[in-house]
Amino acid sequence: MQRSVPQTFDRVLSSMCTDPHPAARAAAERFLATNPGDPATYRDVAELEADAVATLGEMTGLADPHGYVTSGGTEANVQAVRAARNRRRGDVSDPNVVAPESAHFSFNKAADVLDVELRLVPTDDDHRADVGAVRAAVDDDTVLVVGVAGTTEFGRVDPIPELAAVAHDAGAFLHVDAAWGGFLLPFTDRAWSFAHAPVDSLTVDPHKCGQACIPAGGLLFRDRSGLDSLAVETPYLESTSQATLTGTRSGAGVASAAAAMDELWPDGYRREYERAADLASWFAGELRSRGFDVVDPELPLVAADVSDSLFAALRDREWRVSRTDAGHLRVVCMPHVTREALSSFLADVDAVR
Amino acid sequence: MQRSVPQTFDRVLSSMCTDPHPAARAAAERFLATNPGDPATYRDVAELEADAVATLGEMTGLADPHGYVTSGGTEANVQAVRAARNRRRGDVSDPNVVAPESAHFSFNKAADVLDVELRLVPTDDDHRADVGAVRAAVDDDTVLVVGVAGTTEFGRVDPIPELAAVAHDAGAFLHVDAAWGGFLLPFTDRAWSFAHAPVDSLTVDPHKCGQACIPAGGLLFRDRSGLDSLAVETPYLESTSQATLTGTRSGAGVASAAAAMDELWPDGYRREYERAADLASWFAGELRSRGFDVVDPELPLVAADVSDSLFAALRDREWRVSRTDAGHLRVVCMPHVTREALSSFLADVDAVR
């Protein structure tokens, strides 16, 4: 079957996924026909998953992590909500989850799937969770409060320790969605992880800034009871229960996550964080100097107010870019996003205006 | 990172996954860094997914299929239950699903995730759904009845047209789990698909007998309203809603499914069905001639009563085999299972007894 060569990444500026690292790609190809959902049969890849989880724990400040490599951030977030719901099942008959409106739409999906109420609260003027608004929305039926460490639209880090306090005061769990931010934040001074606050669960995706192949997300629990609350009995696999949302799973994704982290944690990821942060800072400056209203980047994600016509013209020139709900252009400085590409983008911006 | 070479498939006799077809593997490698969850950015793989869904429709008797390539059979089954629950949300406050006890444990998982009651009913003496028992378990709150076309333990095909009638009499939907059977049954005279009964939704997995790479399951709905009931709004992707359970998805899996079916449907799959059916028939005969109690294979899955000690001894000799709940050895005649391997297995059976 002949198809055109798949597009390159050069002009993909708003994605939180990237070109996988060569070591990740090689591992994916070697383990393409394995299934970590059947660990007794596929023992090598089961070991790689344990390695990957251990490293994710190390990155996120958890010495004894309980978790697994998910199909992605959506599964991790859905499962975090499910674990909170399941662990409070005896006490709470009408569970709700409180999250800032900047939370990823996977929480909307989780609410529908799991039959829980999602209470989205407004963010503050700097696009971060407003702790007071979260506190006001929490009640006795709240099973989970969500904080985001690297929001999808603006790359913001929520005040995680304060949100943890609000959650625990109400008897709820605290989940941090660090799907994108988790491979950047270890190199900053932000308070975002298991090390900085009594966080109960955390999402961190190797197939985003981790440079692993899709599908490779990550879900970690501080306590084993989190993972146990997801377990379903498996009568005919060689193991006795299964906590994952999917059944058969991709060994390629798991192996690529282990390989990428083996290769890149911590120095490679640190170098990439520094490159991306510099690039974002430069790019934000270039946009500001052209008169655009730019949201000052906290992490390497630059959002700027652009007109509908400029946005449409840039898309016509084959830039794969998307916008925030409020209409900002979003440029995510992933490993494949180069200064050359952004210079070319700026040249097109200049040509179009 | 050096690891031992991943195990080969030779001794894996109880898995419903297999070594992917070379065309599938090549396609997976080409599309490894694409995400069909963002179809406006990754347009080539979005087209491949449409091709794959069209072919799955052709195989299962549905001219105008509404569906997608899932992460696997578990997602397909969970989503089928979710669609039934969501479509009956206005009328039914305490939904239940009725399935034969032979249904895959993904329905147990679906029940927990989706907060619905699962009513498992006993099968008949030949391990098929007992229509009378299903009818007795169905009530006004039943949103879905499940029939299996190729059960996990015994490879049985349930009486699908009768189950569809029971479901529709009660105002419930009928879902067929043909995850494994769907690539075999087109070459038989069984009544199992959209062509044979008013089936509402169906699971059929390219990464099982379709010889695609993991992750590639399939979910099809007869009516668009099924898929629509799963849709969640997506404010910042270039598309407006997303019906899938996961978010970011594996382009490798989707591309491999399209490539495998392009290469093998229908003649390659037909030849493989015939080979597997002959092999299963021969193997069942060999076990019978040795005095084992063998469940007569309906599809290429041979189940035989073996003692605990024989089973343990075979596992000690590195045969990756599993058992049914009642203790039968299960041998699934997948494309990688050869007569040579089964002869070698029989030699070990003889050596151990």
Interface residues (C-beta under 8 A of the other chain):
Chain A: M1 R3 S4 P6 Q7 F9 V12 S15 C17 D19 P20 A23 R25 A27 A28 E29 R30 F31 L32 A33 T34 N35 D38 A40 T41 Y42 R43 D44 V45 L48 S71 G72 G73 T74 E75 V78 R82 N86 H104 F105 S106 N108 K109 D112 V113 L114 D115 T152 E153 H207 C213 I214 P215 G217 V232 E233 T234 P235 Y236 L237 E238 Q242 L245 T246 G247 T248 R249 S250 G251 A252 G253 A258 A259 D262 E263 R320 S322 R323 T324 D325 R330
Chain B: M1 R3 S4 P6 Q7 F9 V12 S15 C17 T18 D19 P20 A23 R25 A27 A28 E29 R30 F31 L32 A33 T34 N35 D38 A40 T41 Y42 R43 D44 V45 L48 S71 G72 G73 T74 E75 V78 R82 N86 H104 F105 S106 N108 K109 D112 V113 L114 D115 T152 E153 H207 C213 I214 P215 G217 V232 E233 T234 P235 Y236 L237 E238 Q242 L245 T246 G247 T248 R249 S250 G251 A252 G253 A258 A259 D262 E263 R320 S322 R323 T324 D325 R330
